[in-house]
Amino acid sequence: MKATAKELRFHSKELLDAVSRGASVVITFRGKPCAKLVPYEDNNLAEYLQSEDGLFGTWRDRDDVECVDGYVRDLRKSRFS
């Protein structure tokens, strides 16, 4: 599918809907292709979410924390005890 820069400006929602359905859209500027919208695939994210340790973000780099839930529970206990 092709779209002009003007169509991208005024019809971006429709173009993004087409991309979400699996189509790729080539954006042209003055008749020449300059960009391509393609569906986003993050295979690492799905693999990462299914990892056994379940640690994410800044927690993943912490060596002293094995279970985030337990660590947070221990922090909260000291506040409410």
C-alpha positions in Angstrom: 0.0 0.0 0.0 1.2 3.5 -0.8 0.4 6.8 0.9 1.6 10.3 0.5 3.1 12.5 3.3 -0.1 14.5 3.1 -2.3 11.4 3.6 -0.1 10.4 6.5 -0.7 13.8 8.1 -4.4 13.8 7.6 -5.3 10.0 7.7 -2.7 8.6 10.2 -5.3 6.6 12.2 -6.5 4.8 9.1 -2.9 4.1 8.0 -2.0 2.8 11.4 -5.2 0.6 11.4 -4.1 -0.9 8.1 -0.6 -1.6 9.5 -2.1 -3.2 12.6 -4.0 -5.6 10.3 -0.6 -6.7 8.9 -0.2 -4.4 5.8 2.9 -2.4 5.2 2.6 1.2 4.0 5.2 3.0 1.9 5.1 6.8 2.5 6.0 8.9 -0.5 7.2 12.5 -0.5 7.1 14.4 -3.8 6.5 11.1 -5.5 9.5 9.3 -4.1 9.4 6.6 -1.3 10.9 8.0 1.9 9.5 5.8 4.7 7.8 2.5 5.4 5.3 1.7 8.1 5.4 -2.0 9.1 3.7 -3.9 11.9 5.8 -3.9 15.1 7.0 -7.3 16.2 9.0 -7.7 19.4 10.0 -11.3 19.7 12.3 -10.4 22.6 9.4 -9.1 24.6 7.3 -12.3 24.4 10.4 -14.3 25.2 11.3 -12.0 28.1 7.8 -12.1 29.6 7.9 -15.9 29.6 11.3 -16.1 31.4 11.4 -18.1 34.6 12.8 -15.4 36.9 10.1 -12.8 36.0 12.5 -10.0 36.8 12.2 -6.9 34.6 13.6 -3.4 34.3 15.9 -2.3 37.1 15.1 -5.5 39.0 16.8 -7.7 36.4 20.2 -6.1 37.1 20.0 -6.7 40.9 22.0 -9.7 42.1 20.6 -9.5 45.6 17.0 -10.0 44.7 15.7 -13.3 43.5 12.0 -12.7 43.8 10.6 -9.2 43.4 7.3 -10.1 45.1 9.0 -11.4 48.2 11.4 -8.5 48.3 8.5 -6.0 48.1 6.5 -7.8 50.7 9.5 -7.7 53.1 9.8 -4.0 52.6 6.2 -3.4 53.3 6.2 -5.6 56.5 8.7 -3.3 58.1 6.5 -0.2 57.4 3.4 -1.7 58.8 4.9 -3.6 61.8 
